[in-house]
Amino acid sequence: MARTKKKDPQSYSAGEKGRNRVRVFPDPKTGIHQIEWREHGKRRTKSLKHRDWDKAKAQADDFAANYVEPDPEAEAEPEPLTLGQLFEMYLEEVTPTKSTGVQKFDRAAAKRLLQSLGSEALPSRLTRTEWDLFIRQRSSGKITGHKVGPRTVARDLKFLHAVLNWATLSTDGDGGLLMDRNPLRGLPMPAERNPKRPMVSDAEYQALLDVADEIDPMLRTLFIVASETGHRIGAVRQLRWSDVDLRAKSIRWRAECDKLGHEHVTPLTEAARNALEARRRDAPGIGNSYVFGAPQDPSKPVSRHLVRDWWRKAEELAGLERIEGRGWHSLRRKFASDLMEMPLKVLCQLGGWNGTDTVVECYQHADQERLREALAARRKGRTGS
């Protein structure tokens, strides 16, 4: 029931005390009407920014009709979880368990996603609209200043998925989960229509080996170890002598140097063992010293930028045509293709892959010779001769 106080005719109250009581009154100094109510036991006041008394009373009635005073002893509703808060939690709890390189990527990906989607965005309300917006902005270079391909964009989105999926399994401290579901599950990842995945031929590989010593003494060994083990150049260049057992002919690949954070041991071929023995003679090292130390500071591994430049220089000296996408990773594709007849599980263990689908889809190349051999074997099986 609304009433006007007798003592102060310019004070008007609406609603019931302890439930939805609200009062309007003019400011003694300015005459601008104020509205007053209680929230969690505290008095709240807000300016209505006008001096129309009838309008102020109507606003009081409307406010009271749509307001219920919170119980002072009840806990306030928690603020909704924002995307910025969720990323911060993930980076503090999950990212430190990953390899150094992946930790760096996680932090960079989170920064790019927040730049596009906003740190105050509610992860539970993300939709296809925000998904597509990030793809457009990341692809066009609006976020970082340079354009990138679909695979690079997809990697950022996979990080977003990882965070959202983690939130559906992590408790909020009150017995519930951070999120009930991943709202972006099932949305299509951007993909290249005709991805460029060139492979190095035997002749091209030999040509690179022939000129390696002209560039740097360690380059030939880098080529051989990368080719003979099938591992990423990032893992190869960070090898330490304590990882290499020349007597047992094996290499330990550390989790912190592996893209997937997977520590494993693989055998050394005779060619790789001989190359590493020669490397040790030329640049003696023990313990945790790097096999491929940086030329200016052997206490650090040779940088990815330098080995990239060495590859391009080797191509030039070898007289090889520059092909987009051909680089150190093409040796990994060569490894997977050379061992195509091996069981996929064996190949994955040798090369450090954690799944067979990626190997078949992205790494193995069936050349014309193999295709002809397959057709010949089919004809032979039909004729029985």
FIVEX-431399 format. One record per residue (C-alpha): residue in one letter; x, y negated, z. Coordinates in pm, whole numbers, always signed. Each point is the difference from the previous one (the first is absolute). Layout:
BEGIN
+---------+--------+--------+--------+
! residuo !      u !      v !      w !
+---------+--------+--------+--------+
!       A !      X !      Y !      Z !
...
+---------+--------+--------+--------+
//
This chain:
BEGIN
+---------+--------+--------+--------+
! residuo !      u !      v !      w !
+---------+--------+--------+--------+
!       M !     +0 !     +0 !     +0 !
!       A !   +141 !   -338 !   -101 !
!       R !    -11 !   -295 !   +243 !
!       T !   +133 !   -354 !    +39 !
!       K !   +169 !    -80 !   +329 !
!       K !   -189 !   -264 !   +199 !
!       K !   +312 !   -161 !   +148 !
!       D !   +158 !    -42 !   -341 !
!       P !   -258 !    -34 !   -281 !
!       Q !   +284 !    +19 !   -251 !
!       S !    +93 !   +355 !   +108 !
!       Y !   -195 !   +277 !   -167 !
!       S !    +27 !   +372 !    +84 !
!       A !   -125 !   +301 !   -195 !
!       G !     +4 !   +373 !    +69 !
!       E !    +14 !   +198 !   +323 !
!       K !   +264 !    -40 !   +268 !
!       G !   +252 !   +285 !     +3 !
!       R !   -112 !   +115 !   -343 !
!       N !     -3 !   -264 !   -272 !
!       R !    -13 !   -335 !   +182 !
!       V !   +129 !   -291 !   -209 !
!       R !     -4 !   -376 !    +67 !
!       V !    +37 !   -306 !   -220 !
!       F !    +86 !   -349 !   +122 !
!       P !   +158 !   -319 !   -131 !
!       D !   +362 !    -77 !    +74 !
!       P !     -5 !   -291 !   +251 !
!       K !   +272 !   -185 !   -187 !
!       T !    -83 !    +57 !   -367 !
!       G !   -366 !    +94 !     +5 !
!       I !    +75 !   +296 !   -229 !
!       H !   -202 !   +302 !   +107 !
!       Q !   +178 !   +302 !   +149 !
!       I !   -115 !   +359 !    +36 !
!       E !    +99 !   +204 !   +305 !
!       W !    -28 !   +373 !    +76 !
!       R !   +176 !   +268 !   +207 !
!       E !   +215 !   +276 !   -147 !
!       H !   +173 !   +267 !   +212 !
!       G !    -64 !   -211 !   +310 !
!       K !   +160 !   -310 !   -147 !
!       R !   -172 !   -321 !   -106 !
!       R !    +35 !    -79 !   -368 !
!       T !    -76 !   -339 !   -157 !
!       K !    -11 !   -102 !   -364 !
!       S !    -78 !   -330 !   -173 !
!       L !   -305 !     -4 !   -227 !
!       K !   +150 !   -306 !   -177 !
!       H !   -322 !   -205 !    -13 !
!       R !   -227 !   -217 !   +219 !
!       D !   -341 !   +130 !   -111 !
!       W !   -171 !   +118 !   +321 !
!       D !   -281 !   +193 !   -168 !
!       K !   +251 !   +177 !   -223 !
!       A !   +213 !    +85 !   +304 !
!       K !   -298 !   +158 !   +183 !
!       A !    -86 !   +204 !   -309 !
!       Q !   +359 !   +122 !    -19 !
!       A !    -16 !   +102 !   +367 !
!       D !   -314 !   +204 !    -65 !
!       D !   +159 !   +170 !   -303 !
!       F !   +321 !    +73 !   +191 !
!       A !   -190 !   +154 !   +294 !
!       A !   -216 !   +210 !   -229 !
!       N !   +308 !   +162 !   -154 !
!       Y !   +230 !    +24 !   +302 !
!       V !    +31 !   +233 !   +296 !
!       E !   +246 !   -106 !   +269 !
!       P !   +269 !   +268 !    +40 !
!       D !    +28 !   +176 !   +334 !
!       P !   +285 !   -177 !   +188 !
!       E !   +121 !   +338 !   +131 !
!       A !    -11 !   +168 !   -339 !
!       E !   +318 !    +22 !   -204 !
!       A !    +15 !   -220 !   -303 !
!       E !    -24 !   +175 !   -336 !
!       P !   +352 !    +73 !   -127 !
!       E !   +120 !   -200 !   -295 !
!       P !    -13 !   +203 !   -324 !
!       L !   +329 !   +154 !   -115 !
!       T !   +163 !   -207 !   -273 !
!       L !   +222 !   +124 !   -281 !
!       G !   +292 !   -196 !   +143 !
!       Q !    -40 !   +168 !   +339 !
!       L !    -32 !   +344 !   -158 !
!       F !   +318 !    -45 !   -206 !
!       E !   +185 !   -123 !   +309 !
!       M !   -103 !   +313 !   +193 !
!       Y !   +101 !   +230 !   -285 !
!       L !   +337 !   -172 !    -47 !
!       E !    +70 !    +34 !   +372 !
!       E !   -119 !   +359 !    +49 !
!       V !    +47 !   +185 !   -329 !
!       T !   +253 !   -182 !   -216 !
!       P !   +293 !    +47 !   +244 !
!       T !    -29 !   +378 !    -51 !
!       K !    +83 !    -38 !   -370 !
!       S !   +330 !    -33 !   -185 !
!       T !   +171 !   -339 !     -8 !
!       G !    -95 !    -62 !   -362 !
!       V !   -366 !    +90 !    +56 !
!       Q !    -15 !   -220 !   +309 !
!       K !   +116 !   -293 !   -210 !
!       F !   -261 !    +80 !   -265 !
!       D !   -281 !    +27 !   +257 !
!       R !    +73 !   -346 !   +135 !
!       A !    +20 !   -152 !   -348 !
!       A !   -319 !   +174 !   -118 !
!       A !   -189 !   -120 !   +309 !
!       K !   +111 !   -357 !    -68 !
!       R !   -114 !    +20 !   -366 !
!       L !   -338 !   +148 !    +90 !
!       L !    -67 !   -259 !   +269 !
!       Q !    +97 !   -278 !   -239 !
!       S !   -273 !   +119 !   -236 !
!       L !   -270 !   +130 !   +234 !
!       G !    +57 !   -226 !   +301 !
!       S !   +108 !    +91 !   +352 !
!       E !   -350 !    -76 !   +136 !
!       A !   -172 !   +239 !   -242 !
!       L !   -190 !   +282 !   +170 !
!       P !   +141 !   +334 !   -120 !
!       S !   -334 !   +173 !    +56 !
!       R !   -161 !   -236 !   -254 !
!       L !   +254 !    +30 !   -280 !
!       T !   -164 !    +75 !   -335 !
!       R !    +78 !    +62 !   -365 !
!       T !     +5 !   -379 !    -43 !
!       E !   +305 !    -43 !   +226 !
!       W !   +163 !   +310 !   -151 !
!       D !    -29 !   -137 !   -355 !
!       L !   +105 !   -350 !   +113 !
!       F !   +327 !   +133 !   +140 !
!       I !    +68 !   +200 !   -319 !
!       R !    -47 !   -313 !   -213 !
!       Q !   +208 !   -225 !   +223 !
!       R !   +283 !   +249 !    +50 !
!       S !    +16 !    +92 !   -369 !
!       S !     -1 !   -361 !   -122 !
!       G !   +276 !   -112 !   +236 !
!       K !   -223 !   -236 !   +198 !
!       I !   +113 !   +156 !   +328 !
!       T !   +376 !    +38 !    -50 !
!       G !    +72 !   -219 !   -300 !
!       H !    +76 !   +283 !   -243 !
!       K !   -219 !   +246 !   -187 !
!       V !     +9 !   +370 !    +89 !
!       G !   -132 !   +320 !   -153 !
!       P !   -286 !   +224 !   +114 !
!       R !   +226 !   +242 !   +186 !
!       T !   +142 !   -279 !   +215 !
!       V !   -350 !   -129 !    +78 !
!       A !   -117 !   +353 !    +80 !
!       R !   +281 !    +43 !   +251 !
!       D !   -125 !   -302 !   +199 !
!       L !   -355 !   +135 !    -12 !
!       K !   +116 !   +340 !   +122 !
!       F !   +148 !   -177 !   +301 !
!       L !   -337 !   -167 !    +61 !
!       H !   -168 !   +342 !    -18 !
!       A !   +254 !   +143 !   +244 !
!       V !    -79 !   -275 !   +252 !
!       L !   -378 !    +38 !    -35 !
!       N !    +17 !   +379 !    +27 !
!       W !   +220 !    -29 !   +308 !
!       A !   -257 !   -233 !   +158 !
!       T !   -273 !   +265 !    -40 !
!       L !   +207 !   +236 !   +216 !
!       S !   +133 !   -246 !   +260 !
!       T !   -186 !    -90 !   +319 !
!       D !    -84 !   -355 !    +99 !
!       G !    +80 !    +50 !   +369 !
!       D !   -369 !    +25 !    +99 !
!       G !    -66 !   +352 !   -118 !
!       G !    -93 !    -97 !   -354 !
!       L !   +186 !    -20 !   -329 !
!       L !   +147 !   -313 !   -155 !
!       M !   -210 !    +65 !   -311 !
!       D !   -281 !   +243 !    -78 !
!       R !   +103 !    +46 !   -362 !
!       N !   +225 !   -123 !   -277 !
!       P !   -228 !   -228 !   -208 !
!       L !   +234 !    +17 !   -301 !
!       R !    +19 !   +377 !    -27 !
!       G !    -50 !   +125 !   -354 !
!       L !    +74 !   -326 !   -183 !
!       P !   +213 !    +51 !   -314 !
!       M !   +368 !    -82 !    +16 !
!       P !   +147 !   -209 !   -285 !
!       A !   +193 !   +219 !   -240 !
!       E !   +208 !    -48 !   -313 !
!       R !   -161 !   +131 !   -316 !
!       N !   +330 !   +110 !   -151 !
!       P !   +265 !     -6 !   +274 !
!       K !   +362 !    -14 !   -116 !
!       R !   +196 !   +285 !   +158 !
!       P !   +305 !    +52 !   -222 !
!       M !   +240 !   +284 !    +74 !
!       V !   +375 !    +19 !    -60 !
!       S !   +110 !   +263 !   -249 !
!       D !   +307 !   +220 !    +53 !
!       A !   +192 !   -201 !   -262 !
!       E !    -95 !   -333 !   +158 !
!       Y !    +97 !   +123 !   +345 !
!       Q !   +340 !   +112 !   -126 !
!       A !    +50 !   -336 !   -170 !
!       L !    -68 !   -177 !   +332 !
!       L !   +247 !   +226 !   +180 !
!       D !   +268 !    -73 !   -261 !
!       V !     -4 !   -375 !    +68 !
!       A !    -65 !     +8 !   +377 !
!       D !   +365 !    -33 !   +106 !
!       E !    +33 !   -318 !   -206 !
!       I !   -258 !   -166 !   +227 !
!       D !    +80 !   +126 !   +351 !
!       P !   +179 !   +304 !   +146 !
!       M !   -307 !   +117 !   +194 !
!       L !   -249 !    -28 !   -288 !
!       R !    +83 !   +337 !   -155 !
!       T !    -64 !   +174 !   +333 !
!       L !   -326 !   -193 !    +41 !
!       F !   -114 !   +121 !   -341 !
!       I !    +90 !   +361 !    +77 !
!       V !   -155 !    +15 !   +348 !
!       A !   -321 !   -170 !   -119 !
!       S !    -27 !   +234 !   -298 !
!       E !    +96 !   +323 !   +180 !
!       T !   -225 !    -55 !   +304 !
!       G !   -296 !   -167 !   -171 !
!       H !    -34 !   -248 !   +285 !
!       R !    -82 !   -370 !    -13 !
!       I !   +294 !   -234 !    -37 !
!       G !   -112 !   -172 !   +323 !
!       A !    +64 !   +321 !   +193 !
!       V !   +323 !    +83 !   -189 !
!       R !   +167 !   -338 !    +56 !
!       Q !    -73 !    +19 !   +376 !
!       L !   +163 !   +340 !    +52 !
!       R !   +250 !    +21 !   +284 !
!       W !   +286 !   +247 !    +20 !
!       S !   -165 !   +158 !   +304 !
!       D !   -290 !    +94 !   -234 !
!       V !   +230 !   +186 !   -239 !
!       D !   +125 !   +350 !    +84 !
!       L !   +246 !    +88 !   -274 !
!       R !    +85 !   +335 !   +156 !
!       A !   -365 !   +113 !    +21 !
!       K !    -77 !   -179 !   -329 !
!       S !   -300 !   -189 !   +135 !
!       I !   -132 !   -354 !    +49 !
!       R !   -227 !   -129 !   +272 !
!       W !   -241 !   -269 !   -116 !
!       R !    -89 !   -225 !   +293 !
!       A !   -362 !    -96 !    +62 !
!       E !    +88 !   -369 !    +38 !
!       C !   +155 !     -3 !   -347 !
!       D !   -279 !   +196 !   -167 !
!       K !   -294 !   -182 !   -157 !
!       L !   -241 !   +251 !   +153 !
!       G !   +179 !    +17 !   +334 !
!       H !    +68 !   +370 !    -52 !
!       E !   +326 !   +140 !   +139 !
!       H !   +119 !   +311 !   -181 !
!       V !   +310 !   +191 !   -108 !
!       T !    +79 !   +110 !   -355 !
!       P !   +287 !   +203 !   -149 !
!       L !   +281 !   -159 !   -199 !
!       T !    +81 !   +116 !   -349 !
!       E !   +364 !    +64 !    -83 !
!       A !     +6 !   -314 !   -216 !
!       A !   -131 !   -217 !   +285 !
!       R !   +237 !   +160 !   +252 !
!       N !   +303 !    -62 !   -223 !
!       A !   -102 !   -361 !    -59 !
!       L !    -41 !    -63 !   +373 !
!       E !   +334 !   +164 !    +79 !
!       A !   +165 !   -230 !   -253 !
!       R !   -182 !   -297 !   +153 !
!       R !   +130 !    +90 !   +345 !
!       R !   +357 !    +20 !   -130 !
!       D !    -29 !   -339 !   -170 !
!       A !   -181 !   -171 !   +289 !
!       P !    +49 !   +202 !   +319 !
!       G !   -281 !    -20 !   +249 !
!       I !   -136 !   +191 !   +297 !
!       G !   -297 !     +2 !   +231 !
!       N !   -259 !   -267 !    -63 !
!       S !   +201 !   -191 !   -258 !
!       Y !   -180 !    -37 !   -331 !
!       V !    +93 !   +223 !   -293 !
!       F !    -77 !   -292 !   -231 !
!       G !    +99 !   -303 !   +204 !
!       A !    -49 !   -350 !   -139 !
!       P !   +316 !   -120 !   -182 !
!       Q !    +24 !   -316 !   +212 !
!       D !   -114 !   +160 !   +329 !
!       P !    +30 !   +382 !    +28 !
!       S !   -188 !    -12 !   +332 !
!       K !   -314 !    -50 !   -210 !
!       P !   -131 !   +217 !   -285 !
!       V !    +39 !   -121 !   -355 !
!       S !   -301 !   -219 !    -75 !
!       R !   -289 !    +99 !   -224 !
!       H !    +59 !   -316 !   -202 !
!       L !   +360 !    +92 !    -73 !
!       V !    -80 !   +358 !   -107 !
!       R !   -275 !   -138 !   -224 !
!       D !   +250 !   -233 !   -164 !
!       W !   +251 !   +285 !    -35 !
!       W !   -260 !   +209 !   -183 !
!       R !    -71 !   -274 !   -250 !
!       K !   +370 !    -66 !    -56 !
!       A !    +59 !   +373 !    -54 !
!       E !   -276 !     +7 !   -262 !
!       E !   +168 !   -288 !   -181 !
!       L !   +345 !   +159 !     +4 !
!       A !   -145 !   +336 !   -108 !
!       G !   -179 !   -166 !   -292 !
!       L !   -342 !   +112 !   +119 !
!       E !   -307 !   -195 !   -104 !
!       R !   -167 !   -182 !   +289 !
!       I !   -330 !   +176 !    +68 !
!       E !   -249 !   -149 !   +244 !
!       G !    -45 !   +224 !   +301 !
!       R !   +317 !   +198 !    -49 !
!       G !   +224 !    -23 !   +302 !
!       W !   +109 !   +203 !   +298 !
!       H !   -345 !   +150 !    +37 !
!       S !    +26 !   +152 !   -346 !
!       L !   +265 !   +236 !   +145 !
!       R !   -264 !   +120 !   +246 !
!       R !   -235 !    +69 !   -290 !
!       K !   +281 !   +187 !   -177 !
!       F !    +53 !   +215 !   +309 !
!       A !   -370 !    +91 !    +20 !
!       S !    -15 !    +77 !   -371 !
!       D !   +320 !   +205 !     -5 !
!       L !   -146 !   +222 !   +273 !
!       M !   -346 !    +28 !   -155 !
!       E !    +19 !   +380 !     +7 !
!       M !    +54 !     +1 !   +376 !
!       P !   -298 !    +53 !   +235 !
!       L !   -139 !   -343 !    +88 !
!       K !    +43 !    +58 !   +372 !
!       V !   +370 !    +68 !    -48 !
!       L !    +39 !   -308 !   -222 !
!       C !   -176 !   -222 !   +255 !
!       Q !   +233 !   +118 !   +277 !
!       L !   +307 !    -56 !   -213 !
!       G !    -96 !   -351 !   -110 !
!       G !   -172 !   -117 !   +318 !
!       W !   -352 !    -27 !   -141 !
!       N !   -287 !    +53 !   +242 !
!       G !   -258 !   +105 !   -258 !
!       T !    -13 !   +184 !   -331 !
!       D !   -253 !   -230 !   -170 !
!       T !   +244 !   -291 !    -16 !
!       V !   +271 !   +222 !   -147 !
!       V !   -222 !   +130 !   -279 !
!       E !   -165 !   -333 !    -76 !
!       C !   +294 !   -240 !    +25 !
!       Y !   +331 !   +187 !    -18 !
!       Q !     -5 !   +307 !   -220 !
!       H !    +35 !    -56 !   -375 !
!       A !    -43 !   +284 !   -245 !
!       D !   +226 !    -83 !   -296 !
!       Q !    -52 !   +120 !   -357 !
!       E !   +237 !   +292 !    +45 !
!       R !   -197 !   +133 !   +295 !
!       L !   -328 !    -45 !   -184 !
!       R !   +134 !   +197 !   -297 !
!       E !   +132 !   +273 !   +230 !
!       A !   -343 !    +27 !   +162 !
!       L !   -171 !    +36 !   -339 !
!       A !   +259 !   +256 !   -111 !
!       A !    -58 !   +203 !   +315 !
!       R !   -375 !    -13 !    -64 !
!       R !    +42 !   +130 !   -356 !
!       K !   +236 !   +272 !   +120 !
!       G !   -254 !   +109 !   +259 !
!       R !   -274 !    +22 !   -261 !
!       T !   +202 !   +203 !   -248 !
!       G !   +171 !   +213 !   +264 !
!       S !   +339 !    -41 !   -167 !
+---------+--------+--------+--------+
//
